[in-house]
Amino acid sequence: MLFDPRTGLNQIRALLDATPLRMARLKALGLTEPTPAALTAFDAFATDVAERTGMLVSMLNLIGDEQRFVGLHAPNHTPDGRPFPAVGRTMPLDHGYCSLVVDRGKSLTLPDVCVNPRLAFNEAANRIGVRSYVGAPVTEPDTGMVLGTVCAIDIEARPPEDGRPLWHAIMKAAGEAQELLMDHTRPAQPGDRPPDIPHHDPGRGETPSHPDGSGRYGGFLLGPPVPLEPDSR
């Protein structure tokens, strides 16, 4: 479960509140049932992201009432020849880390998921053996709505210094994913209008306190340090 054991608060509250609106928008864009050509393009993109990040698995993940990996790259075996657990095309919202990215509306880089106790115990991490994760939100340009994520995971932890290169790589991929999704949306229908997006409070990020200015704290890398809002949760 994605919750903070210190407070007992659900860490994906904003995501859950916005789920009906996001599902309606994905349907309006034709992304709940992508064409075979779109799925082929999405899978190819996921493979490219895995290669660029050097991670074992990569996904283009659209999030409605569940996570749906419309783009997926996952091997059958680990680099040393061991069988790799099968990765399906769907996952509950409270598994993995992409829901947290969508809830916050911010990228998340975890060179070692075990460093932060709030994120170490996770069903996806336990089932697949995830030790490192990097993900960024993918938005619809016209509305700013976060539709999902592009992410990459590995079963090996990364050294902290890998955090910033991974962050830059996934942010670049997020921009490309936005363009790719928009290339495969359906034509606008009469009466279509972008939804009114409610105010989104992404909550407080981790304090950017690392001496190198990278924003690392407890395993997070949130990109260049920015002023943080007061925690309203």
Buried (B, 14 or more C-beta within 10 A) or exposed (E): EBBBEEEEEBBBBBBBEBBEBBBEBBEBBBBBEBEEEBBEBBBEBBBBBBEBBBBBBBBBBBBBEBBBBBBBBBEEEBEEEEEBEEBEEEBEBBBBBBBBBBBBBBBBBBBBBBBBEBBBEBBBBEEBBBBBBBBBBBBBEEBEBBBBBBBBBBBBBBEBEBBBBBBEBBBBBBEBBBEBBBEBBBEEEEEEEEBEBEEBBBBEBBEBEBEEEBBBBEBBBBBEBEEEEEEEE
